[in-house]
Amino acid sequence: MTVPAKYGLGPIKVAAITGGKVEMTAPLTGSGYSVSGCSGGGGVSSQGGGGVNFNCGEGPAATINDAMKLKVAEVLDASAVLRIEPAG
């Protein structure tokens, strides 16, 4: 999923959907990275080469880079519905 450059991430790719969580990766396009509010025990870790890996379950939207909200609206067997919008 391509996101606007102002969010500080390149295209978000879904790496896996397991156990009700969506694992995603994205290259960083800015100098910093932050995420808060992933439900379902979501977390983030830095990848080599300026990218991030994060996973979120269904629930409230996570705020990424204080600029974007990403919500996992629904997780099905092998697919998920993701929603993004500006934070604030």
N, C-alpha and C positions, 0 to 999 in steps of 0.2 A: 504494500500500500504506500503510495507516494504521499508525503506530507509537505506542507509549505516550508520553505527554507527558514522562515522566522522561528520555527520550533526547535532548530538546532540539531535535527536528525535527518539522515538520508532516508531512503525507502525502508519501511518496516516490513520485515519478512517473518512469517509464521514458521517457526522451526518444528514445532510439535504441538499436538493437542492431546493431553493425557490427564487422567484423574480430575477432570473438571477445570483444568488450568490450560492457559495458552502460553507457550514459550515463544518469545519473539526476539529478533535480533535487528539491530540497526547501526549503520555507521554514524559517527558523530560528525557534524559539520561545523560546530562551534567549539569554543575553548573549554567549556565545562559541561557537566552533566549532573542532573539530580532527578530523583523520582520519589514521590511520596504517595501513599494511599493505595497501593496495590492490595486488593483483598485476597483472601485465600492463602495467606502466607507468602505473598509475592515478594520478590527480591530483585536485586540488580547486581551485576558484577561486570567489571571492565574486561573487555576482550583485547587481545593484542591488535595493534593497527588502528586504534581510534574508534572502536565500536563498543556496543553494549549488548548485554543479554539480560532480558527481564521476563518474568512470568507473572501472570495475574489470573485470578479466578473471576467468576461472575460477581458483580456487586458494584459498589460505588466507584466512580471514575478515579483513576490515578492521575496525578498532576506531574507532568514531565517538563523539566527545565523551566518551571514556573510560567510556562507559556502555552502548554497544550494539555487538554484533558483527554485521556484515553480510557474508554469504558468497554469491558467485555460484557456485552449485553446478554449473550446467550452462548452456551457451549453445548454442541450436539455431539454425536458419536465421533465424527471426523471433520467437523467444521465448526466455525464460531462466527458470531456477529460482533464486530468491533465498531465502535463509534468514536470519532475524534471531533474536538471542537476547541476553540480558543479558551484558555483559562481566564477566569476573572469574570 
